[in-house]
Amino acid sequence: MRTSLITLFISLVAAFPVAAAEISGDWKLEGSIGQFPVDIVCSLKEADSKLTGVCKGADIGELALVGDTDGKAVKWSYEVNFQGQQFTIVYTATLDSATSMKGTISVMGNPSGSFTGKKR
């Protein structure tokens, strides 16, 4: 019985790093910022609860991102030049599953839209 409990405990502890890495990968995001549609792919890489990667889209090109994770909460941002002005775009999401997220988009600190994401 004791051996079974120890085996179970080791199995559970070993599973935690895999669960934390769920966010890493390519995510297709769809939503809107006001009247502007959002249709991009963000390649997220998690290491020690920090995010790095790039977001790519026809309207934005390829932009480097930074962010962090905390359990099912995910947040990242990038800088974009729109009509000659520099803006910070922040995505704040909750993982619904290993392949699905939804959240809000803020522009320069102001809530501006929402999005859903599906892992590819």
Backbone as CSV, one residue per row, in Angstrom:
resi,resn,N_x,N_y,N_z,CA_x,CA_y,CA_z,C_x,C_y,C_z
1,MET,0.827,-1.189,0.000,0.000,0.000,0.000,0.874,1.256,0.000
2,ARG,1.917,1.254,0.841,2.807,2.411,0.942,3.510,2.652,-0.388
3,THR,3.938,1.599,-1.061,4.598,1.728,-2.357,3.657,2.334,-3.385
4,SER,2.396,1.946,-3.348,1.406,2.501,-4.273,1.211,3.993,-4.044
5,LEU,1.167,4.420,-2.794,1.006,5.840,-2.481,2.222,6.643,-2.931
6,ILE,3.410,6.095,-2.708,4.626,6.782,-3.144,4.653,6.894,-4.663
7,THR,4.295,5.843,-5.365,4.249,5.860,-6.822,3.243,6.887,-7.317
8,LEU,2.082,6.943,-6.689,1.057,7.919,-7.056,1.571,9.339,-6.835
9,PHE,2.198,9.598,-5.696,2.729,10.926,-5.392,3.781,11.340,-6.423
10,ILE,4.690,10.467,-6.754,5.729,10.780,-7.745,5.096,11.054,-9.103
11,SER,4.102,10.301,-9.472,3.412,10.512,-10.751,2.736,11.879,-10.802
12,LEU,2.093,12.268,-9.706,1.419,13.569,-9.656,2.423,14.708,-9.713
13,VAL,3.506,14.609,-8.979,4.529,15.658,-8.980,5.152,15.772,-10.368
14,ALA,5.416,14.674,-11.006,6.023,14.686,-12.341,5.089,15.290,-13.386
15,ALA,3.791,15.251,-13.164,2.823,15.777,-14.132,2.743,17.297,-14.117
16,PHE,3.115,17.957,-13.039,2.964,19.406,-12.946,3.753,20.179,-13.985
17,PRO,5.027,19.879,-14.293,5.716,20.642,-15.334,5.042,20.530,-16.694
18,VAL,4.474,19.381,-17.001,3.774,19.227,-18.276,2.556,20.138,-18.316
19,ALA,1.797,20.217,-17.242,0.613,21.072,-17.207,0.998,22.537,-17.364
20,ALA,2.116,22.939,-16.772,2.543,24.331,-16.859,2.947,24.706,-18.283
21,ALA,3.398,23.754,-19.076,3.883,24.029,-20.422,2.764,24.062,-21.463
22,GLU,1.515,23.900,-21.055,0.400,23.865,-21.994,0.313,25.100,-22.880
23,ILE,0.724,26.247,-22.390,0.570,27.494,-23.137,1.529,27.574,-24.322
24,SER,2.684,26.928,-24.240,3.666,26.993,-25.331,3.090,26.411,-26.605
25,GLY,3.293,27.139,-27.715,2.819,26.678,-29.012,2.243,27.828,-29.823
26,ASP,1.672,27.493,-30.965,1.059,28.477,-31.862,-0.425,28.591,-31.562
27,TRP,-0.878,29.831,-31.381,-2.272,30.115,-31.044,-2.879,31.020,-32.105
28,LYS,-3.999,30.614,-32.665,-4.772,31.415,-33.612,-5.746,32.263,-32.806
29,LEU,-5.591,33.595,-32.897,-6.450,34.505,-32.144,-7.410,35.219,-33.077
30,GLU,-8.660,35.299,-32.666,-9.683,36.023,-33.414,-10.489,36.869,-32.447
31,GLY,-10.785,38.095,-32.863,-11.565,38.992,-32.027,-11.638,40.352,-32.667
32,SER,-11.717,41.379,-31.825,-11.774,42.739,-32.371,-11.269,43.739,-31.339
33,ILE,-10.740,44.827,-31.870,-10.402,46.007,-31.078,-11.261,47.112,-31.664
34,GLY,-12.359,47.424,-30.975,-13.319,48.370,-31.528,-13.865,47.827,-32.847
35,GLN,-13.735,48.611,-33.912,-14.232,48.185,-35.226,-13.189,47.424,-36.036
36,PHE,-11.974,47.249,-35.490,-10.897,46.585,-36.209,-10.817,45.108,-35.835
37,PRO,-10.900,44.219,-36.822,-10.814,42.789,-36.520,-9.394,42.384,-36.122
38,VAL,-9.307,41.404,-35.253,-8.038,40.799,-34.862,-8.026,39.389,-35.430
39,ASP,-7.035,39.097,-36.259,-6.882,37.778,-36.874,-5.382,37.529,-36.996
40,ILE,-4.787,36.984,-35.923,-3.343,36.809,-35.872,-2.987,35.433,-35.316
41,VAL,-1.728,35.072,-35.451,-1.191,33.863,-34.840,-0.057,34.289,-33.922
42,CYS,-0.146,33.886,-32.664,0.910,34.179,-31.695,1.605,32.868,-31.343
43,SER,2.918,32.872,-31.504,3.742,31.729,-31.116,4.283,32.023,-29.726
44,LEU,3.753,31.313,-28.739,4.097,31.559,-27.338,5.065,30.499,-26.838
45,LYS,6.048,30.946,-26.065,6.986,30.025,-25.436,7.084,30.393,-23.960
46,GLU,6.767,29.410,-23.104,6.795,29.641,-21.661,8.037,29.020,-21.047
47,ALA,8.697,29.772,-20.179,9.811,29.273,-19.385,9.761,29.973,-18.033
48,ASP,9.629,29.202,-16.963,9.583,29.760,-15.609,8.513,30.836,-15.463
49,SER,7.330,30.581,-15.951,6.173,31.480,-15.869,6.336,32.773,-16.661
50,LYS,7.342,32.859,-17.504,7.539,34.024,-18.376,7.251,33.608,-19.810
51,LEU,6.654,34.529,-20.565,6.349,34.272,-21.971,7.232,35.108,-22.875
52,THR,7.646,34.503,-23.973,8.311,35.204,-25.064,7.711,34.649,-26.345
53,GLY,8.029,35.277,-27.458,7.548,34.780,-28.736,7.265,35.911,-29.691
54,VAL,6.412,35.618,-30.679,6.031,36.610,-31.686,4.557,36.454,-32.025
55,CYS,3.952,37.561,-32.423,2.612,37.544,-33.008,2.756,37.997,-34.452
56,LYS,2.033,37.319,-35.355,2.102,37.625,-36.779,0.702,37.824,-37.336
57,GLY,0.591,38.799,-38.225,-0.681,39.040,-38.894,-0.494,39.942,-40.084
58,ALA,-1.435,39.910,-41.003,-1.358,40.718,-42.215,-1.272,42.204,-41.904
59,ASP,-1.975,42.652,-40.879,-2.009,44.082,-40.543,-0.853,44.535,-39.647
60,ILE,-0.222,43.585,-38.931,0.814,43.979,-37.973,2.207,43.487,-38.329
61,GLY,2.321,42.597,-39.300,3.626,42.004,-39.586,3.976,41.003,-38.505
62,GLU,5.240,40.997,-38.077,5.706,40.100,-37.017,6.256,40.945,-35.876
63,LEU,5.684,40.770,-34.691,6.052,41.588,-33.534,6.455,40.707,-32.359
64,ALA,7.556,41.068,-31.694,8.012,40.342,-30.508,7.068,40.617,-29.345
65,LEU,6.827,39.595,-28.536,5.955,39.730,-27.374,6.693,39.326,-26.108
66,VAL,6.206,39.837,-24.989,6.670,39.427,-23.659,5.444,39.311,-22.769
67,GLY,5.531,38.442,-21.764,4.395,38.290,-20.859,4.701,37.322,-19.744
68,ASP,3.630,36.882,-19.073,3.787,35.928,-17.980,2.540,35.085,-17.830
69,THR,2.681,34.033,-17.047,1.570,33.130,-16.766,1.475,32.919,-15.261
70,ASP,0.269,32.603,-14.812,0.034,32.283,-13.407,-1.134,31.305,-13.366
71,GLY,-0.825,30.027,-13.357,-1.876,29.016,-13.422,-2.576,29.086,-14.762
72,LYS,-3.875,29.320,-14.756,-4.639,29.426,-15.998,-4.682,30.848,-16.549
73,ALA,-4.107,31.795,-15.822,-4.082,33.194,-16.264,-2.845,33.443,-17.139
74,VAL,-3.070,34.123,-18.270,-2.003,34.406,-19.223,-2.104,35.875,-19.618
75,LYS,-0.949,36.535,-19.727,-0.937,37.938,-20.125,0.323,38.206,-20.935
76,TRP,0.153,38.857,-22.096,1.314,39.235,-22.892,1.021,40.531,-23.631
77,SER,2.097,41.156,-24.115,1.932,42.425,-24.822,2.976,42.559,-25.914
78,TYR,2.692,43.474,-26.839,3.651,43.864,-27.858,3.415,45.324,-28.213
79,GLU,4.404,45.901,-28.861,4.331,47.287,-29.329,4.036,47.264,-30.825
80,VAL,3.124,48.128,-31.262,2.775,48.196,-32.677,2.696,49.661,-33.103
81,ASN,3.120,49.909,-34.325,3.020,51.246,-34.902,1.762,51.268,-35.765
82,PHE,0.827,52.156,-35.421,-0.425,52.262,-36.172,-0.609,53.715,-36.571
83,GLN,-0.636,53.950,-37.868,-0.814,55.290,-38.428,0.175,56.288,-37.826
84,GLY,1.448,55.838,-37.705,2.502,56.718,-37.228,2.615,56.868,-35.725
85,GLN,1.775,56.176,-34.968,1.842,56.254,-33.502,2.158,54.880,-32.924
86,GLN,2.946,54.875,-31.853,3.312,53.637,-31.174,2.285,53.312,-30.092
87,PHE,1.770,52.070,-30.110,0.778,51.620,-29.135,1.240,50.336,-28.466
88,THR,0.898,50.188,-27.191,1.110,48.931,-26.472,-0.215,48.183,-26.458
89,ILE,-0.195,46.960,-26.982,-1.376,46.103,-27.020,-1.166,44.996,-25.990
90,VAL,-2.132,44.832,-25.069,-2.024,43.837,-23.999,-3.175,42.838,-24.116
91,TYR,-2.819,41.557,-24.141,-3.785,40.464,-24.160,-3.803,39.834,-22.769
92,THR,-4.987,39.725,-22.173,-5.162,39.099,-20.864,-6.186,37.981,-21.050
93,ALA,-5.786,36.753,-20.730,-6.665,35.616,-21.027,-6.688,34.610,-19.895
94,THR,-7.702,33.754,-19.975,-7.818,32.590,-19.109,-7.860,31.359,-20.004
95,LEU,-7.042,30.362,-19.664,-7.072,29.105,-20.400,-8.335,28.345,-20.026
96,ASP,-9.145,28.025,-21.029,-10.339,27.208,-20.798,-9.973,25.731,-20.789
97,SER,-8.943,25.402,-21.576,-8.439,24.035,-21.687,-7.009,24.129,-22.220
98,ALA,-6.420,22.986,-22.513,-5.061,22.975,-23.060,-5.004,23.560,-24.463
99,THR,-6.171,23.705,-25.120,-6.194,24.180,-26.506,-7.113,25.373,-26.738
100,SER,-7.600,25.992,-25.668,-8.559,27.081,-25.828,-8.358,28.150,-24.753
101,MET,-8.451,29.423,-25.175,-8.390,30.540,-24.233,-9.344,31.618,-24.697
102,LYS,-9.710,32.506,-23.782,-10.488,33.685,-24.147,-10.107,34.806,-23.208
103,GLY,-10.243,36.035,-23.711,-9.854,37.142,-22.871,-10.127,38.496,-23.472
104,THR,-9.435,39.494,-22.941,-9.641,40.878,-23.343,-8.361,41.458,-23.941
105,ILE,-8.558,42.520,-24.710,-7.447,43.249,-25.315,-7.515,44.684,-24.820
106,SER,-6.381,45.188,-24.349,-6.290,46.585,-23.915,-5.296,47.308,-24.810
107,VAL,-5.630,48.541,-25.146,-4.740,49.388,-25.932,-4.364,50.571,-25.056
108,MET,-3.069,50.716,-24.810,-2.556,51.802,-23.973,-3.267,51.857,-22.614
109,GLY,-3.545,50.674,-22.049,-4.152,50.593,-20.727,-5.662,50.684,-20.692
110,ASN,-6.300,50.890,-21.843,-7.759,51.018,-21.901,-8.387,49.749,-22.464
111,PRO,-9.366,49.163,-21.765,-10.064,47.994,-22.319,-10.648,48.352,-23.679
112,SER,-10.320,47.554,-24.679,-10.699,47.924,-26.049,-11.329,46.817,-26.868
113,GLY,-11.240,45.568,-26.409,-11.797,44.485,-27.214,-11.698,43.155,-26.509
114,SER,-12.040,42.116,-27.255,-11.996,40.755,-26.718,-11.506,39.811,-27.802
115,PHE,-11.114,38.607,-27.375,-10.609,37.620,-28.330,-10.816,36.208,-27.807
116,THR,-10.739,35.269,-28.722,-10.669,33.855,-28.382,-9.418,33.300,-29.061
117,GLY,-8.870,32.263,-28.486,-7.680,31.651,-29.047,-7.803,30.145,-29.075
118,LYS,-7.337,29.567,-30.165,-7.317,28.104,-30.327,-5.889,27.684,-30.641
119,LYS,-5.422,26.704,-29.902,-4.069,26.200,-30.130,-4.057,25.356,-31.388
120,ARG,-3.047,25.578,-32.202,-2.920,24.826,-33.454,-2.202,23.521,-33.228
